[in-house]
Amino acid sequence: MKTPFPIDRSRSSELFEAAKGYFPGGVNSPVRAFQSVGGTPLFIAKGNGAQIWDEDGNEFIDFCCSWGPLIHGHNHPYVFEKIVGTLQNGASFGAPTRKENELAAFMLQRLPFIDKIRFTSSGTEAVMSALRLARGATGKNKILKFEGCYHGHVDALLVKAGSGLITFGTSSSAGVPESFANETLVLPLNNTEALQACFETQHQDLAAVIIEPIPANNGLLLQDKAFLNLLRALCTKYGVLLIFDEVISGFRVAFGGAAELFGINPDIVTYGKIIGGGLPVGAYGAKKNIMSFVSPEGPVYQAGTLSGNPVAMAAGLAQLELCAAAGFYTKQALRTQQFIDGINSFAQTQQYPMELVCVGSIFWFSFNGKKRITAADQIASDMSAFNFMHHFLLSVGVYFGPSGYEVGFISSAHTDAQLAFAAEQIKAALAAYYEK
Ligand SMILES: *Cc1c(COP(=O)(O)O)cnc(C)c1O
């Protein structure tokens, strides 16, 4: 089991050593530290199209794409032009600008399930605000979430299932008081009986249910449509708000995200990642009657110094305009399906216990030999194959996010030749691991 050839990473290593003196673990977000795959992170110097270069000048085809935002790759000329053009007028005013209207109008025209939105500066902030809105609008406190869904680092959602039948959460991070965690219920994904039972006993206290309708932060746990339909029906029946956290799936699997793909209307939706065109933007939206609870129209306070930042709005609008082109999502989904089909048929022929799964232009390496898994407890606990593959691929110029629990993304900037090259390297990596 050897990687084909080691790459020079001396500058990245030096920078990481220095970074460890500045930041906890040397990073500003934990997954970047390479702890899951082992080794130390590459420091990225630049990106263009589907390619990135590290500080040592090594070149990679990028399937991390900043963890999702870059659906048109790095430095797309149109997005770049809009960012620079807007920046020429100043970076931020803390006063309304036309750019906010433009992005909102563009989105709302295409998202029939919401009437109004509020921009934030991150996905976490959008989710945190959506929970407050749900509580403020319903006058109830409890939130239901699902094991295996990630919703940012919101206190109330850094919670895992406790023991016991009614699964009140226990905090999964130090610093989150158990009393906060106790306001959150946790259920397994795709389990209709557990869901039904929870609604029957808890609905008087439940303000909202939050779900990634396409759970893509802990493997890719594609849900049965019947489960999502049941969730919608129970929320309606019991007066509980349904929050779709579409920070990763919004503008990714369809312009209107999973809500559009499945034809299910959430009561509140959160966005992030793609919506900012690579700059920090999040948003939450709902029908008018719900959004009217938000300050200054209503009693639910929420604010942001840089919310609706004009440069970020311009980047987001440029990127979403490209997404709205006719046939864009069909084409991206098809290219992704073809990419994984080629690798899967190879793996199947060789009888390797690995299958790629995908939806839209999101894909994931499932190393448990089963095509589709739907809940967090089905994820293979052994990530050694992914970890080996990750290092192998770095040495041949293919970059994945440094964790086997994370999904990969194909952007419109990935060329057919780059995809074909990457597929060959992935096959070689799998062969090197399994034929060791
Ligand atoms: C990325 C993500 C978040 C958090 O967004 P940040 O911008 O990292 O704060 C929340 N929910 C989902 C579904 C995400 O994928």
The ligand as an ORCA input file, in Angstrom:
! r2SCAN-3c Opt
* xyz 0 1
  C     -22.619     24.040      5.953
  C     -23.926     23.809      6.614
  C     -24.366     24.590      7.699
  C     -23.492     25.625      8.342
  O     -23.191     26.675      7.490
  P     -21.918     27.604      7.829
  O     -21.911     28.619      6.742
  O     -20.737     26.687      7.836
  O     -22.167     28.193      9.175
  C     -25.635     24.384      8.185
  N     -26.441     23.461      7.657
  C     -26.069     22.688      6.625
  C     -27.025     21.696      6.056
  C     -24.794     22.829      6.079
  O     -24.421     22.040      5.056
*
